[in-house]
Amino acid sequence: GAMRILVIIIALLVCLALLNPLGFRISLFLFLLFLPLALGGGNWWVTLIFAAAGSFGVFHVFYYWLKVPLPMGMFGI
């Protein structure tokens, strides 16, 4: 159990460090792609679809509907 908690904390810290350089969508995509696979998720396709829908969907809701400014990163994505 402690190893899973450590993996989650490290993944959150890496996501936080990548937030400004890569932007919200890409850093959250990488976080949502890495975390289920690191914690024992099995299906790559489901994880990939979940990561894409989660990162771009959450960005769309917060940025366009709720008008919360989120970092775009160096790629503008």
C-alpha positions as CSV (number, residue, x, y, z in Angstrom):
1,G,0.0,0.0,0.0
2,A,2.8,2.4,0.8
3,M,4.4,1.9,-2.6
4,R,1.2,2.8,-4.4
5,I,0.9,6.0,-2.3
6,L,4.5,6.9,-3.1
7,V,3.8,6.3,-6.9
8,I,0.8,8.6,-6.7
9,I,2.7,11.4,-4.9
10,I,5.6,11.2,-7.3
11,A,3.3,11.3,-10.3
12,L,1.5,14.3,-8.8
13,L,4.7,16.1,-8.3
14,V,5.9,15.4,-11.8
15,C,2.6,16.6,-13.2
16,L,2.9,19.8,-11.1
17,A,6.4,20.3,-12.4
18,L,5.3,19.8,-16.1
19,L,2.2,22.0,-15.7
20,N,3.8,25.3,-16.8
21,P,6.2,24.1,-19.5
22,L,3.8,21.6,-21.2
23,G,0.4,23.1,-20.3
24,F,-2.6,21.7,-18.5
25,R,-3.9,19.4,-21.2
26,I,-0.6,17.6,-22.0
27,S,0.6,17.3,-18.4
28,L,-2.8,15.9,-17.3
29,F,-2.9,13.6,-20.3
30,L,0.5,12.2,-19.3
31,F,-0.6,11.9,-15.6
32,L,-3.8,10.1,-16.6
33,L,-1.9,7.8,-19.0
34,F,0.8,6.9,-16.5
35,L,-1.1,6.5,-13.3
36,P,-3.5,3.6,-14.1
37,L,-0.7,1.7,-15.9
38,A,1.6,2.2,-12.9
39,L,-1.0,1.1,-10.5
40,G,-1.8,-2.1,-12.4
41,G,-4.3,-1.1,-15.1
42,G,-4.3,-3.6,-17.9
43,N,-5.8,-2.3,-21.1
44,W,-3.8,0.3,-23.0
45,W,-6.7,1.4,-25.3
46,V,-9.1,2.1,-22.4
47,T,-6.4,4.0,-20.6
48,L,-5.5,6.0,-23.7
49,I,-9.1,6.9,-24.3
50,F,-9.7,7.8,-20.7
51,A,-6.6,10.0,-20.6
52,A,-7.5,11.9,-23.7
53,A,-11.1,12.4,-22.7
54,G,-10.2,13.3,-19.2
55,S,-7.5,15.8,-20.0
56,F,-9.1,17.6,-22.9
57,G,-12.6,17.3,-21.3
58,V,-11.6,18.7,-18.0
59,F,-9.7,21.5,-19.7
60,H,-12.8,22.4,-21.8
61,V,-15.1,22.5,-18.8
62,F,-12.8,24.6,-16.7
63,Y,-11.4,26.9,-19.4
64,Y,-14.4,27.6,-21.6
65,W,-17.5,27.0,-19.4
66,L,-16.2,28.0,-15.9
67,K,-13.7,30.7,-17.3
68,V,-10.8,29.4,-15.1
69,P,-7.5,30.4,-16.6
70,L,-5.3,27.4,-17.0
71,P,-1.7,27.2,-18.3
72,M,-1.4,26.6,-22.1
73,G,2.3,25.7,-22.1
74,M,4.9,26.2,-24.8
75,F,2.9,24.3,-27.5
76,G,-0.3,26.3,-27.0
77,I,-2.3,23.2,-26.5
